[in-house]
Amino acid sequence: YLEAATHFCKTMTNNNKQCGWVGVEDPRYQNDREVKIDQIGCPDCGTVWGGWYEENEAGTGGSVKYPPNAIIGPGINGAGYFQDFPRYLSLGCRGKKVELQAVYKLIDAGEEQNGSGPYDAGLEIGDGQNMTKCSRGSGSEPGEIDVNCRVCSNGNQACLIEKDTWYEDTMILDIPEQCPPGDRPGGVMFSIFVNPYQTLNVSAFTATPIT
């Protein structure tokens, strides 16, 4: 990662300064050096990393499926391990304040294994970070108005969730000015996590510069 990111930073032009998720599924990015960063050293290898993937109806293959309506989680396969579903910030976000936001609903809680709740899932935060979690109703689509907002600190277990309710997780981060902004993929990698046997419907997972 560091070698590829450093090369990108040294050769970055004004055309490479957009801030958002790296979009490997978008043909406009196919020749972008930045895309290659998350393909070097296999940072997403192993069962802990969930792929944003949707199988076709015939069950013979599939394709990348980002939100809206991305159905993710080890529960799809009945798996007894947690998974992170990551995306990578473009290096054009360096030196900026970025709002990360995930909107999702727990559609299968794996009650037989996990009990009756409440549960934890959603935008993954680390120690010392703060996140705001709001509920957005229980309809077929998330409601327009945020309600019951609370601040979650030091890990996702500080703000538990209920099945069949839409939630909106929001976190604001100051991305370092240096390029690259870290010595490993985690410096630009942010994830939605899902616990064993759970399944989420992710309506949105966005990264937006606010300065």
Disulfide bonds with the S-S distance in Angstrom:
Cys9-Cys179 1.90
Cys19-Cys93 2.04
Cys42-Cys45 1.60
Cys134-Cys149 1.98
Cys152-Cys159 1.97
